[in-house]
């Protein structure tokens, strides 16, 4: 399976929509994805992800299937003296490490991370091993999913990686000699399709 994890294009967050630039980014992305022989398109139920996905779906003649578990992690926020609250994936590394002792997969919020992992595993099982699929989602969600897929401690992913609007992250599931498969990241946060915007 080839899995393309796509962050929505530039958002107008208060309206949960795309900006004018965001629509241009989504069109450019659709041209790029048209060359990747996608079998299925999935999206978060949030409008900014759906708007981004629709350009690709229309170009390829595919339906957008909504996956509620891929919505942004809006309740994964922590107190911040200056901003009031911050998404945990936008905190500086030192503060994040102090909040999450041990830096293991047991990190905060344990229940929500486990639920996301279970939903992700079910999703992958439903989609088989020979599909090319695109999932249009959100930065915090995508980073958290990558931690699960790649077995990287969650705070290390949050502290060390960023995904720009309309970026494409590619995961390939490599078959292992002893059976089974392993997720391998072959491209992280690629925005080369936006170079002319």
Buried (B, 14 or more C-beta within 10 A) or exposed (E): BBBBBBBBBBBEEEEBBBBEBBBBBBBBBBEBBEEBEBBBBBBBEBBBBBBBBBBBBEBBEBEBEBBEBBBBBEEBBBEEEEEEEBBBBBBEEEBBBEEBEEBEBEBBBEEEBEEBBEBBEEBBEEBEEEBBBBBBBBBBBBBBBBBBBEEBBBBBBBBEBEBBBBBBBBBBBEEEEEEEEEBEBEEBBBBEBBEEE
